[in-house]
Amino acid sequence: MKTQLGRMRLTASGVGLLRAEFMDDPKEAEGVCIETKILQHARKELTEYFAGYRTHFETPLDLRGTEFQIEVWRELQLIPFGTTITYGEIAKRLLLTNGSRAVGLANGQNPIAVIVPCHRVLGQNNHLTGYAGGVDRKAWLLRHECSTLV
């Protein structure tokens, strides 16, 4: 699907959305598209999000990863639209001592961009840090949500 940030490729199982990823190479974005209700729902919600009409997502997800990754990804889904949090704050929520780095690694493996809002997580002192889709996209998403970068 086309967005203001370039093409996104969506992948789903029969249970829910598996992947939502930005594709910089046009050839990567190509593929067979078998339309499913889950993909239609995800595409509709993402279109609404990018148009400024949606602040939360209801698309069913099929999260696949380690138990820890899934725990972090579920915590990401609790970050309200338009707000940010640090890796350290997520680690504290998960009762992890010195867990910022582990949270950052799990955050970086998030397969469902935007819908699982890993872009809302900042580094220590609220610094804008890495994002699988690129730091420029992360900054755009945060501006789109009217977050204030410190």
QUISUL-V996235 format. One record per run of one state. SS is the DSSP state (hx for helix, st for strand, lp for the rest). FROM is the first residue (numbers start at 0). TO is the last residue. If there is no record, write none. Layout:
ss = {SS/SS}
from = {FROM/FROM}
to = {TO/TO}
This chain:
ss = {lp/st/lp/st/lp/st/lp/hx/lp/hx/lp/st/lp/hx/lp/st/hx/lp/hx/lp/st/lp/hx/st/lp/hx/lp/hx/lp}
from = {0/1/3/5/12/16/23/25/29/36/50/60/61/66/76/84/86/93/99/108/111/112/117/120/122/123/126/134/144}
to = {0/2/4/11/15/22/24/28/35/49/59/60/65/75/83/85/92/98/107/110/111/116/119/121/122/125/133/143/149}
